[in-house]
């Protein structure tokens, strides 16, 4: 039975709080309804006949808002736009940091409330479901971003799903509630392993002149937990598509060994600008794909640029 609304099916011999600001309550056979002082209606418990009114027949262990009740919909819209792990290949039994960026994509400022995080949770979570960690966020202006960092346990080795839930208490009614939960797949390794990534591309000049030349400073980092050989860095002056391993670039340079956490910047001079146009400069580290890595998806990065007349 889920009718207590505390996110569990445990028996309770003392009261537990599941909502604040409650004005009235009503209980059915195995579900509960609560009206808050702001006029919103919340429901939890058994939902096999749709009795909770949330548009599903999913049983709810914690309160969910019932559409059509309460204050008018806010024009704020919160979502997580980026999740970065450091190290990107956590070790079993250790910890790792997650940098999480939240954005207000709406047309009105608002408070995104609590950002709730699970180190490994593949299933979509209900409002107020307990997580591994919470971060309280302040007001976000329209279009504004806020990045926070949190330390999480890596646990045992294996493939995992980091889940983030912004406005996890569902206190703000948004135009789009489906983008409040965002996940990132990652892997925890039993042994240290390297992970090479292109982290920055800087051009000199920023806007090359047609038929002239320019330089590209490319920074490569070992984001993993073991040293390794980053192999060759290949560069294409205009390549929007993703090249396969070993595809010849316009130029290439050897990167060599990199310790865990170390970065190296390589400058490639005399690159041909070609005709005036918008272009995509692509850098590909370990482009022969010969090194064992935690993750190959970060080996390539693209920098849009414009060649001017």
C-alpha positions in Angstrom: 0.0 0.0 0.0 1.2 3.5 -0.9 -1.4 5.6 0.9 1.0 7.2 3.5 2.7 9.2 0.8 6.2 9.1 2.3 7.8 7.4 -0.7 7.7 3.9 0.9 5.4 1.0 1.6 6.6 0.8 5.3 4.2 0.7 8.2 4.4 3.9 10.4 3.5 4.0 14.1 4.2 7.7 14.4 3.2 10.6 12.0 5.3 11.5 9.0 5.1 14.7 7.1 4.6 14.4 3.3 3.3 17.9 2.4 3.4 21.5 3.8 0.7 24.1 3.5 -2.2 21.7 3.6 -5.7 23.2 4.1 -7.9 20.1 3.8 -7.5 16.3 3.3 -9.7 13.4 2.3 -8.9 9.7 2.4 -10.3 6.9 0.3 -10.0 3.1 0.8 -6.3 3.1 -0.2 -5.6 6.6 -1.6 -5.4 10.1 -0.2 -6.2 13.6 -1.5 -4.9 16.9 0.0 -5.8 20.5 -0.9 -3.1 23.0 -0.2 -3.5 26.7 0.8 -2.5 27.8 -2.7 -5.5 25.8 -4.1 -3.5 23.0 -5.6 -4.7 19.5 -5.3 -2.4 16.5 -4.5 -3.0 12.8 -4.5 -1.2 9.6 -3.6 -1.8 5.9 -3.1 -3.4 3.1 -5.2 -4.4 4.3 -8.7 -5.5 1.2 -10.5 -8.8 2.9 -11.6 -7.3 6.3 -12.1 -8.7 7.5 -8.8 -5.7 9.9 -8.2 -6.7 12.0 -11.2 -3.1 12.4 -12.5 -3.9 11.0 -15.9 -2.4 7.6 -15.2 -3.1 4.3 -13.5 0.3 4.2 -11.8 0.3 3.8 -8.0 2.0 6.7 -6.3 4.1 6.4 -3.1 4.5 10.1 -2.8 2.1 13.1 -3.6 1.6 14.1 -7.2 -0.2 17.2 -8.4 -3.6 16.9 -10.0 -3.9 18.9 -13.1 -6.6 21.7 -13.3 -6.4 22.7 -9.6 -4.5 25.5 -7.9 -2.9 28.8 -9.1 -2.5 29.5 -12.8 0.4 27.8 -14.6 3.7 29.5 -14.2 5.6 30.6 -17.3 8.9 29.4 -15.7 10.2 26.2 -17.1 13.2 24.4 -15.4 15.4 21.7 -16.8 18.9 20.3 -16.4 20.9 21.2 -19.5 24.3 19.6 -18.7 25.8 16.9 -16.4 29.6 16.5 -16.3 31.3 13.8 -14.2 34.8 14.1 -12.7 36.4 11.7 -13.0 34.3 10.6 -16.0 35.3 7.0 -15.1 34.7 6.6 -11.4 36.3 3.8 -9.5 34.3 1.2 -7.5 34.1 2.0 -3.9 35.2 5.6 -4.4 33.4 8.9 -5.0 33.0 11.3 -7.9 31.8 14.8 -8.5 28.8 15.7 -10.7 28.6 19.3 -12.1 24.9 19.9 -12.9 23.6 22.9 -14.9 20.0 24.0 -14.4 18.3 26.5 -16.8 15.1 28.4 -16.8 13.8 28.0 -20.4 10.5 29.7 -19.7 9.4 33.3 -20.1 9.0 34.1 -16.4 11.5 34.1 -13.5 10.9 31.5 -10.8 12.3 29.3 -8.1 13.2 25.8 -9.2 13.2 24.5 -5.6 15.2 21.4 -4.8 17.5 19.6 -7.2 17.4 16.0 -6.2 20.1 13.6 -7.4 20.3 9.8 -7.5 23.7 8.2 -8.2 22.0 5.2 -9.9 18.3 5.4 -10.7 17.0 4.3 -14.1 13.3 4.6 -13.3 11.4 7.9 -13.4 10.7 9.2 -9.9 7.5 10.6 -8.3 7.4 14.0 -6.7 9.0 14.0 -3.2 10.6 10.5 -3.8 13.7 10.3 -1.5 17.1 10.7 -3.4 20.7 10.4 -2.6 21.3 14.1 -2.3 19.5 17.5 -2.4 20.6 20.9 -3.5 18.5 24.0 -2.8 18.5 26.5 -5.7 17.4 30.2 -5.6 15.4 32.2 -8.1 16.4 31.9 -11.8 15.7 34.7 -14.2 14.4 34.0 -17.7 17.2 32.2 -19.7 19.5 32.1 -16.7 21.7 29.1 -15.8 23.0 27.9 -12.5 25.7 25.2 -12.1 26.1 23.3 -8.9 28.5 20.5 -7.9 27.8 17.5 -5.7 29.9 14.5 -4.5 28.3 11.1 -4.9 29.3 7.5 -4.1 30.4 5.4 -7.0 29.3 2.1 -5.5 30.1 -1.2 -7.2 31.5 -1.6 -10.7 29.0 -1.6 -13.6 26.9 0.5 -15.9 24.7 3.1 -14.1 22.3 5.9 -14.6 22.7 9.2 -12.7 19.3 10.9 -12.4 18.5 14.5 -11.7 15.1 16.0 -10.8 14.7 19.7 -10.6 11.7 21.1 -8.7 11.6 17.6 -7.2 8.9 18.6 -4.7 6.7 19.7 -7.6 5.9 23.0 -6.0 5.9 24.9 -9.3 3.4 24.1 -12.0 5.4 24.5 -15.3 4.4 24.4 -19.0 6.5 21.3 -19.4 6.9 18.9 -16.5 8.5 16.1 -18.6 11.9 17.9 -18.8 12.3 18.1 -15.0 14.1 14.8 -14.9 17.3 14.3 -16.9 19.7 11.4 -16.8 23.3 10.6 -17.7 24.6 7.1 -18.4 28.0 6.3 -17.0 30.2 3.4 -16.0 32.0 2.6 -12.7 35.2 0.7 -13.3 36.8 -1.9 -11.0 40.3 -0.8 -12.1 41.7 2.7 -13.1 41.4 3.5 -16.8 42.3 6.5 -19.0 39.7 8.7 -20.8 40.9 11.2 -23.4 38.8 14.2 -24.3 39.1 17.3 -26.4 38.2 20.1 -23.9 38.9 23.3 -25.8 39.6 24.7 -29.3 40.9 28.2 -29.8 41.6 29.8 -33.2 44.0 32.6 -34.1 42.7 34.7 -35.7 39.1 34.0 -34.5 37.7 34.9 -37.9 40.3 33.8 -40.5 40.5 35.7 -43.8 39.6 33.8 -47.0 42.5 32.0 -48.7 44.7 32.9 -45.8 46.0 30.7 -42.9 45.2 30.4 -39.2 46.3 28.5 -36.1 44.3 26.2 -33.8 45.2 25.6 -30.2 43.6 22.3 -29.1 43.5 21.2 -25.4 43.4 17.5 -24.7 42.7 16.1 -21.2 42.9 12.7 -19.6 39.6 12.7 -17.6 40.2 9.2 -16.4 41.8 7.6 -13.4 44.9 6.1 -15.0 47.7 7.4 -17.2 47.7 6.4 -20.9 48.9 7.2 -24.4 46.5 9.7 -26.0 47.7 8.7 -29.5 47.3 11.1 -32.4 45.3 14.3 -32.6 43.7 14.7 -36.0 42.2 18.0 -37.3 39.8 18.9 -40.1 39.4 22.5 -41.1 35.8 21.9 -42.2 34.1 18.6 -41.1 30.6 18.8 -39.6 30.2 15.0 -39.8 31.7 12.5 -37.4 34.7 10.7 -38.9 35.3 7.0 -38.2 38.4 5.8 -36.4 41.5 6.2 -38.6 40.0 8.5 -41.2 42.8 10.8 -42.4 42.5 14.4 -41.3 43.8 17.6 -42.9 46.6 17.5 -40.4 47.7 15.4 -37.3 50.1 15.6 -34.4 51.2 13.1 -31.8 49.9 13.8 -28.3 51.8 11.1 -26.3 51.3 9.9 -22.7 49.0 11.8 -20.3 48.8 11.3 -16.6 45.3 11.0 -15.0 43.8 14.5 -14.8 46.5 16.1 -16.9 45.9 18.4 -19.9 48.1 19.3 -22.9 47.6 22.0 -25.4 48.8 21.5 -28.9 49.0 24.3 -31.5 48.7 23.5 -35.2 49.8 26.4 -37.4 49.3 27.1 -41.1 45.8 25.8 -41.5 44.2 26.7 -44.8 41.2 29.0 -44.4 39.9 28.4 -47.9 36.8 30.2 -49.3 34.7 32.6 -47.2 31.9 30.6 -45.4 30.7 29.3 -42.1 32.7 26.2 -41.3 33.2 23.5 -38.6 36.7 22.8 -37.3 36.8 19.2 -35.9 39.5 17.8 -33.5 39.7 14.0 -32.8 42.1 12.7 -30.1 43.2 9.1 -30.2 41.8 9.2 -33.7 43.2 5.8 -34.5 41.1 4.4 -31.6 44.0 2.3 -30.3 44.0 3.2 -26.6 41.7 1.6 -24.1 39.4 4.3 -22.7 36.5 4.6 -20.3 34.4 6.5 -22.9 35.0 7.2 -26.6 32.2 9.6 -27.1 34.2 12.6 -25.9 37.2 12.1 -28.2 35.8 14.6 -30.8 34.9 18.2 -30.5 33.7 20.7 -33.1 34.2 24.5 -33.1 32.0 26.5 -35.5 33.8 29.5 -37.1 33.5 31.8 -40.0 36.0 32.6 -42.7 35.5 36.2 -43.8 36.2 37.7 -47.3 
